[in-house]
């Protein structure tokens, strides 16, 4: 396997079918390497192809800025060499990559239905992309009349990340001046001389990761600025991801929301004891924003808590269960707009 900075899986509907178009665009967590999610996205793709074979289907995703692991020449072409990049720049980057994915999936048969899916901080980025497009008349319209019909947030870190168990620990380190720079330098000093295969074996032994995740982690460690980028972005997350920053319209509460054709249904799937999401802040968000089954709450987000002990980093060893949950959510979204 070669670690890539983008993933694109496509299915072309057979001739004679409805030829509707569906794009599932995935936004990574931090570290922002899309390759961590290849197994998960492939499972989602296989399910979509089996259940919606009459659609043109694409699943696409890209690494966050600064996490490129390809050649230095490609890094420079993608501006990754100029990092590190903060949360604001990641939001802008994902919005641009979403537009590119839509333009590359356009068909003449019908506008593309788009489902955004984010993991961890990718969920925060997802909500910000939606908010900004709803608020700005100049960017509200996606290319080729595509429309976002849903957003799926997996183990989302969308409020008060610094109050989480891991957030409290990392906040102490981030109080140290130049921590991200120094830590990144030390990692490069320690591992830059170690052959890739040897380091991959070591990573697998120490972490217990399966081979694909061990290879991706090794590529991350040996990349020019990956560790520094991850820590720099995390420090921005601690400062930025605090209170609920979105209005009632985005949460599906406002009666003045878009017409039925433009509504975006949200789904949230939380961990039971997620070390990046404090149970208290999770429960507060659910109480304030989630649908409860009452009449008139159909547009509010569906929020549920995992009951299988699935860890925050599900993409390492727990892809099957989460892929099935995403399959369920996508099925509901497709049925709602049929």
C-alpha positions in Angstrom: 0.0 0.0 0.0 1.2 3.5 -0.8 -0.1 6.3 1.5 -2.1 8.8 -0.5 -3.2 12.3 0.3 -6.7 11.8 -1.2 -9.2 9.0 -1.7 -11.9 8.8 -4.4 -14.2 5.8 -4.9 -16.7 5.9 -7.8 -19.5 3.9 -9.2 -21.3 4.6 -12.5 -25.0 3.7 -12.6 -25.9 1.2 -15.3 -27.6 2.5 -18.4 -31.4 2.7 -18.2 -31.4 3.6 -14.4 -32.4 6.9 -12.9 -28.9 8.3 -13.0 -29.2 10.3 -9.9 -25.9 11.5 -8.4 -24.7 11.1 -4.8 -21.4 12.5 -3.4 -20.3 11.5 0.1 -17.5 13.9 1.1 -15.4 12.9 4.2 -13.5 15.3 6.5 -10.8 13.8 8.7 -10.0 14.3 12.3 -6.5 15.2 13.6 -4.0 13.9 12.6 -5.6 14.8 9.2 -4.4 11.9 7.0 -7.2 10.6 4.9 -5.4 7.2 4.5 -6.4 6.3 8.1 -10.0 6.1 6.8 -9.5 4.0 3.6 -10.9 0.8 5.1 -13.8 2.6 6.6 -14.6 4.5 3.4 -14.3 1.4 1.3 -16.9 -0.4 3.5 -19.2 2.6 3.1 -18.7 2.6 -0.6 -19.4 -1.1 -1.0 -22.6 -0.7 1.0 -23.7 2.3 -1.1 -23.0 0.5 -4.4 -25.0 -2.5 -3.2 -28.0 -0.5 -2.0 -28.1 2.5 -4.4 -26.7 1.0 -7.6 -29.0 3.1 -9.7 -27.1 6.2 -8.6 -23.8 7.7 -9.8 -21.9 7.4 -6.5 -18.6 9.0 -5.4 -17.0 8.9 -2.0 -14.2 11.4 -1.7 -11.9 12.8 0.9 -8.6 14.6 1.3 -6.0 15.0 4.0 -6.1 18.3 5.9 -3.6 21.0 4.9 -0.1 20.4 6.2 -0.5 16.6 6.5 0.7 15.7 3.0 3.0 12.7 2.9 3.7 12.5 -0.9 6.9 13.9 -2.5 8.3 17.3 -1.6 7.5 18.5 -5.1 3.8 17.6 -4.6 4.0 19.2 -1.1 5.1 22.5 -2.6 2.4 22.3 -5.3 -0.2 22.0 -2.5 1.4 24.7 -0.4 1.8 22.1 2.4 5.5 23.3 2.8 4.3 26.7 4.1 2.5 25.4 7.1 1.6 24.8 9.8 -2.1 25.7 9.3 -4.7 26.6 11.9 -8.4 25.6 12.2 -9.6 28.6 10.1 -7.3 27.6 7.2 -8.5 24.0 7.4 -12.1 25.1 7.1 -11.3 27.1 4.0 -9.3 24.2 2.5 -12.1 21.7 3.0 -14.6 24.1 1.5 -12.4 24.4 -1.6 -11.9 20.6 -1.8 -15.7 20.1 -1.5 -16.2 22.3 -4.5 -13.6 20.4 -6.5 -15.2 17.1 -5.6 -18.6 18.3 -6.7 -17.3 19.7 -10.0 -15.6 16.4 -10.7 -18.9 14.4 -10.0 -21.3 16.6 -12.0 -23.8 14.8 -14.3 -26.3 16.1 -16.9 -29.1 14.0 -15.4 -29.8 15.7 -12.1 -28.1 17.9 -9.5 -25.8 16.1 -7.1 -27.0 15.2 -3.6 -24.2 15.8 -1.2 -23.7 14.2 2.3 -20.9 15.6 4.4 -19.3 13.3 6.9 -16.8 14.3 9.5 -14.8 12.7 12.3 -13.7 14.4 15.5 -12.6 18.0 14.5 -13.8 17.1 11.0 -17.3 17.5 12.5 -16.6 21.0 13.6 -15.2 21.8 10.2 -18.4 20.3 8.6 -20.7 22.5 10.7 -18.6 25.6 9.9 -18.7 24.9 6.2 -22.5 24.6 6.4 -22.9 27.7 8.5 -20.7 29.9 6.3 -22.5 28.8 3.1 -25.9 29.5 4.6 -24.8 33.0 5.8 -22.9 34.2 2.8 -25.0 34.8 -0.4 -21.9 34.8 -2.5 -20.9 31.2 -1.5 -24.3 29.7 -0.6 -24.8 28.0 -4.0 -22.6 25.0 -4.6 -21.4 24.2 -8.1 -23.7 22.6 -10.6 -26.8 23.2 -8.4 -25.6 20.5 -5.9 -27.1 20.6 -2.5 -26.1 19.2 0.9 -28.9 17.0 2.1 -27.2 15.8 5.3 -24.2 16.0 7.6 -23.0 13.0 9.7 -20.7 13.8 12.6 -18.8 10.9 14.1 -17.4 11.2 17.6 -17.7 14.9 17.2 -15.6 17.5 19.0 -17.8 20.5 18.5 -18.0 22.1 21.9 -15.6 22.6 24.8 -12.8 20.2 23.6 -10.5 21.6 26.3 -12.8 20.2 29.0 -12.3 16.6 27.7 -9.8 14.3 29.5 -7.3 14.5 26.7 -8.1 18.2 26.2 -7.1 19.0 29.8 -3.8 17.1 29.4 -2.9 18.7 26.1 -3.8 22.2 27.3 -1.0 22.0 29.8 1.5 21.2 27.1 0.2 23.9 24.8 0.9 26.5 27.6 4.6 25.8 27.0 6.0 28.3 24.4 6.9 26.8 21.0 5.8 23.3 22.2 4.6 22.2 18.7 7.8 23.4 17.1 10.1 21.7 19.6 8.1 18.4 19.7 8.0 18.3 15.9 11.8 18.8 15.8 12.5 16.1 18.3 10.4 13.6 16.5 12.2 14.3 13.2 15.5 14.1 15.0 14.7 10.7 16.5 13.1 9.0 13.5 14.3 10.6 10.3 17.2 8.2 10.1 15.2 5.1 10.7 14.3 3.2 7.5 10.5 3.3 6.8 10.0 -0.5 7.0 11.8 -0.8 10.3 9.9 2.1 11.8 6.6 0.7 10.5 7.4 -2.6 12.2 8.2 -0.8 15.4 5.0 1.3 15.3 2.9 -1.9 14.7 4.6 -3.6 17.7 4.2 -0.7 20.1 0.7 0.4 19.2 -0.9 -2.9 18.1 -2.2 -1.2 14.9 -3.0 -3.3 11.9 -0.6 -2.9 9.0 -2.5 -0.2 7.1 -2.8 2.1 10.2 0.8 1.3 11.1 2.0 2.3 7.6 0.0 5.5 7.7 1.3 6.4 11.2 4.9 5.8 10.0 4.3 8.1 7.0 2.9 10.7 9.4 5.9 10.5 11.7 8.4 10.7 8.9 6.7 13.5 7.0 8.4 16.9 6.9 6.0 18.7 9.3 3.2 16.3 10.2 3.7 16.1 13.9 4.2 19.9 14.3 1.1 20.4 12.1 -1.0 18.1 14.3 0.0 19.8 17.5 -0.4 23.3 16.0 -3.9 22.4 14.8 -4.8 20.9 18.2 -3.7 24.0 20.0 -6.1 26.0 17.8 -8.8 23.5 18.5 -8.4 24.1 22.3 -8.8 27.9 21.8 -11.6 27.8 19.2 -13.9 24.9 20.0 -15.7 26.2 23.1 -19.4 27.2 23.2 -22.0 26.1 20.7 -21.3 28.6 17.9 -24.2 27.8 15.6 -27.7 29.3 15.3 -31.1 27.7 15.4 -31.3 27.6 11.6 -28.4 25.3 11.3 -29.7 23.1 14.1 -33.0 22.7 12.4 -34.9 24.6 15.1 -35.8 27.8 13.4 -39.2 27.9 11.7 -37.7 30.3 9.2 -35.3 27.7 7.9 -34.8 27.0 4.3 -37.5 25.4 2.1 -37.8 21.6 2.3 -35.6 21.3 -0.8 -32.7 23.0 1.0 -32.8 21.6 4.5 -29.7 19.8 5.8 -30.4 17.0 8.3 -27.7 16.4 10.9 -26.7 13.2 12.6 -24.4 12.9 15.6 -22.8 9.7 16.8 -21.0 10.1 20.2 -18.7 7.7 22.1 -19.7 6.4 25.5 -16.6 7.7 27.3 -14.7 9.6 24.6 -11.4 10.9 25.9 -11.8 13.9 23.5 -15.4 14.7 24.4 -16.4 15.2 28.1 -19.6 13.4 28.9 -21.0 16.5 30.5 -20.6 18.7 27.5 -21.9 15.9 25.2 -25.0 15.5 27.4 -25.6 19.3 27.4 -25.4 19.5 23.7 -27.8 16.5 23.3 -30.3 18.1 25.8 -30.1 21.5 24.0 -30.1 20.4 20.3 -31.2 16.8 19.7 -34.6 15.7 18.4 -36.6 13.9 21.0 -39.3 12.3 18.8 -41.9 15.0 19.4 -44.0 16.3 16.6 -42.4 19.2 14.9 -38.8 18.2 15.7 -38.2 16.2 12.6 -35.6 18.7 11.3 -33.6 18.7 14.6 -30.4 16.6 14.7 -30.5 12.9 15.4 -28.0 12.3 18.2 -27.1 9.0 19.8 -24.4 7.5 22.0 -22.5 4.4 21.0 -23.2 1.4 23.2 -20.5 -0.9 21.9 -17.5 0.7 23.5 -16.2 2.0 20.2 -13.2 4.2 20.7 -12.7 7.8 19.4 -10.2 6.5 16.8 -12.6 4.0 15.3 -10.8 4.0 12.0 -8.0 1.9 13.4 -9.8 -1.3 14.4 -13.6 -0.6 14.5 -14.5 0.3 11.0 -17.3 -2.3 10.4 -19.6 -1.0 13.2 -19.3 2.6 12.4 -19.7 2.0 8.6 -23.0 0.2 9.3 -24.2 3.2 11.4 -23.2 5.6 8.5 -25.0 3.2 6.1 -28.1 3.6 8.2 -27.9 7.4 8.3 -27.3 7.6 4.5 -30.3 5.3 3.9 -32.5 7.6 6.0 -31.3 10.7 4.2 -31.8 9.2 0.7 -35.3 8.1 1.6 -36.2 11.5 2.9 -35.3 13.2 -0.4 -36.6 10.4 -2.7 
